[in-house]
Amino acid sequence: IHALDPGTLPALPQPHPAFELGLRWLEDRATDDGPPALVHGDFRNGNFVVGPDGIRAVLDWELAHLGDPVEDLGWLCVKSWRFGITDRRVGGFGETDDLLEGYRNAGGADVDLERLRYWEAFGNLKWGVICKVQAYTHLHGMVRSVELAAIGRRVPETEWDLLELIA
């Protein structure tokens, strides 16, 4: 059995040391930050309807759950949602201070920057795993899709982004 090529064994997952390190980092820093609130779960640019007066609607609620509301703020800061605009941490269009001030003004609690970093790292890891699963779905013939294949190439980007965040 030791002569078998591990890459040819479909039952064995490919190792992702960056994801494993990210999981440990998150586990070491997990806290209970108060009572759970409604979390959208996919709060990012592509799910906003914006009008002249700001956000008019938030779409795509299938990932909604109860949890730490800062999860949504961290997800909005995930580097993948900046679409190449890396000098604006919040979705490629805003600054962290403005996000946190707007959140407070809308009735949210003060948010510690390390808590936001935690949820941004969580979001990067979550997106990386989603990318990996979508690539697997394509590569193993479950769903043949150019979109899934293209999303799969994002796995190393999310690993790099995660490592930068937790360094």
Secondary structure, DSSP 8 states (H G I E B T S, - for coil): -TTS-GGG-TTS----HHHHHHHHHHHHH----SS-EEE-S--SGGGEEEETTEEEEE---TT-EEE-THHHHHHHH-GGGGTT-TT-TBTTTB-HHHHHHHHHHTT-----HHHHHHHHHHHHHHHHHHHHHHHHHHHTTSS--HHHHHHHTTHHHHHHHHHHHH-
